[in-house]
Amino acid sequence: MPSRLRNGAAAWALAFASAAPTAAVLHSESDEFVIRHEVELGVSSDVVFAGLAALPKWWSGDHSYSGDAGNFSFDLAAGGCFCERWGGASAEHLRVIYAVPEREVRLRGELGPLQTMPVSGLMRWRIVPRGSGATLTWEYRVWGAASAQLDRVAAPVDQVLGQQLSALAAYLGEEPGHRADGR
């Protein structure tokens, strides 16, 4: 296994091993979980949407297979891929199935180690204009075989997604904290 692939897998494993539960895990059972994060942003919904489209600039390379965010690409349109390419290897992280500029994006896929499990995932990014700013809500639903023991991985996945949302907020010039209260 190339060292970059090992390093990316090790970063995901570390997140899984050291994560603490948060209130953002709305539901968790052996065959499914639901995670929700929300952040109030002081930028308009068009800036939020453009920030989402710039995913390779803010998604952490620590949560990649190659260990380098420079290997990410993302096309924010139906059929578009959040992909990673390095050397002769490649990975599809998520696929866009619905995109309405400034309002909502839906993606299908299983992030990181979830790709090795008999599961499916649906991520939803919802943008709601609020005065001169916007509220961004991320929801990730994963379901599949009870043998996947998804209740054991919900909290670590929640932690990683919380880190990514904080990175997006920082990229947009916002404070890195966000609400993880499921509202």
C-alpha positions, 0 to 999 in steps of 0.5 A: 500500500503506498504511504500516502494511501496508508496515511489517509487511511490512518487519519480516518482510523485515528478519527474513528478511534478518538472521536467523542459523541456529540449532540449532532448524531440525531439517530444511531442504530446498528443499521443506520445513523443520521448526523446534522450540523448547522452554522449561521454564516454572515455571508450571503447564500450565493457566497455559501454556494460558491464556497461549497463549490470550492470544496477542494480548497477547504476539505482537509487532506487529513481526511483523504486517501492520498493525504493531500487535498490538492488531489481533490476535484469537485463539480457542483452539478448533477452527476458531478464528482467529489473525487480524488486522484493521485499517482495512478489511483483514484477515489470517488467520495460523493456524487452530486444528484441534485444542485440548486444554486444558493439553496440545496445540494444532495450527494450520494456516497460513502465517505472514507471507511464507509466505502468498505461497508455494505451501506449507502449514504445521502448527504444534504447541504441546505442553504437558507437566506437569513438577512444579509447572511445564511444558515447552512445545514448539513445532514448525512444519512447512512443506512445498510446492513445491521452487521455494519454496526453503524452505531459504532461509527456515527460519532467519529463520522460526526466529528470528521464532518464537524471539522469539515464544516468548521473548515468551510466556515473558516474558508468563508471568513467565519468563526470556526465554531458551529452548532451541532445541536440538531436544530 
